[in-house]
């Protein structure tokens, strides 16, 4: 019988489980959606616990944006920019859906405090984040961390990705998106 030995290099903390998890993450191909790709379908709870599916909006243009955490400065700026731009977006036929890993109570608080006028969806299991390729390594104050990559997708009436924007900045993002889809800033 042949036997092979396998060597694992432990990470700095010396934890075998973390070392294996990091190895698996490196081996798994990262998803990156492009215009023309079929948008991954999803069904998530909104801030009120109502199930919302991307399929509910078939025949409409949908802006799906992912943000790291409710009630944080950058996410508040971005959400309020979407709120303040909702009328021209809706007039042009767009629906806005915000997705984060936050639990429902945090979404309720965020929506109420900022008077947000579009659904906030909860993806605590990160399945939708991963399907859209928005969960991964990023820099925070110069240190690598794993988290939500602030990203936005425009899904057309047929369910295909029209615009895919990864790692966007919170400030000025909505104005840039409006220009990109042909609306005045």
Secondary structure, 3 states (H helix, E strand, C coil): CCCCCCCCCCCCCCCHHHHHHHHHHHHCCCCCCCCCCECCCCEEEECCCCEEEHHHHCCCEEEEEECCCCCCHHHHHHHHHHHHHHHHHHHCCEEEEEEECCCHHHHHHHHHHHCCCCEEEECCCCHHHHHCCCEEEEEECCEEEEEECCEEEEECCCCEEEEEECCCCCCCHHHHHHHHCCCCC
